Amino acid sequence: MHDAEYHYYKNFAIKEKKPGFIHRMLDKFENFMMDFSMRDVNEFLSNSQNRYELEQREYKVMRGDFKLV
């Protein structure tokens, strides 16, 4: 490797950067929202009266028809 290539890759080539503050906050918010929605799904499923209703509710959740009111 030539000296010029060495210095280019050492100083100017694209390096992996740490995620910025905004990205870290968005990741934390996304994880929080996922936990929140999983809690709601679990509550929705636990309110079923019998096995048939539980299976119908699971089917709705798997299809994506479950919406928070």
C-alpha positions as CSV (number, residue, x, y, z in Angstrom):
1,M,0.0,0.0,0.0
2,H,1.3,3.4,-0.9
3,D,1.7,6.2,1.7
4,A,-1.1,8.2,0.0
5,E,-3.6,5.3,0.2
6,Y,-2.6,4.6,3.8
7,H,-3.2,8.2,4.9
8,Y,-6.5,8.4,2.9
9,Y,-7.9,5.3,4.6
10,K,-6.6,6.4,7.9
11,N,-8.0,9.9,7.9
12,F,-10.7,10.4,5.2
13,A,-12.4,7.1,4.5
14,I,-15.8,6.6,5.9
15,K,-15.6,5.3,9.4
16,E,-18.3,3.8,11.6
17,K,-19.6,6.5,13.8
18,K,-21.4,6.1,17.1
19,P,-25.1,6.8,16.8
20,G,-25.9,10.4,17.5
21,F,-28.0,11.7,20.3
22,I,-31.2,11.9,18.1
23,H,-30.8,8.3,17.0
24,R,-30.3,7.0,20.5
25,M,-33.4,8.9,21.7
26,L,-35.4,7.5,18.8
27,D,-34.3,4.0,19.6
28,K,-35.3,4.4,23.2
29,F,-38.7,5.8,22.3
30,E,-39.2,3.0,19.8
31,N,-38.4,0.4,22.4
32,F,-40.7,2.1,24.9
33,M,-43.6,2.2,22.4
34,M,-43.0,-1.5,21.6
35,D,-43.2,-2.4,25.3
36,F,-46.3,-0.3,25.7
37,S,-48.1,-1.9,22.7
38,M,-47.1,-5.4,23.9
39,R,-48.6,-4.6,27.3
40,D,-51.9,-3.5,25.5
41,V,-51.9,-6.7,23.4
42,N,-51.4,-8.8,26.5
43,E,-54.2,-7.0,28.3
44,F,-56.5,-7.4,25.3
45,L,-55.8,-11.1,25.2
46,S,-56.3,-11.6,28.9
47,N,-59.8,-10.1,28.8
48,S,-61.1,-13.0,26.8
49,Q,-63.9,-15.0,28.4
50,N,-63.3,-18.4,27.0
51,R,-60.9,-20.3,24.7
52,Y,-62.8,-19.6,21.5
53,E,-62.8,-15.8,22.2
54,L,-59.1,-16.0,23.1
55,E,-58.4,-17.7,19.7
56,Q,-60.4,-15.1,17.9
57,R,-58.6,-12.3,19.7
58,E,-55.2,-13.9,18.9
59,Y,-56.3,-14.2,15.2
60,K,-57.1,-10.4,15.2
61,V,-53.8,-9.5,16.7
62,M,-51.8,-11.7,14.2
63,R,-53.7,-10.2,11.3
64,G,-53.1,-6.7,12.6
65,D,-56.8,-5.9,13.1
66,F,-56.1,-5.1,16.8
67,K,-56.5,-1.4,17.4
68,L,-56.3,0.5,20.6
69,V,-59.5,2.4,21.5
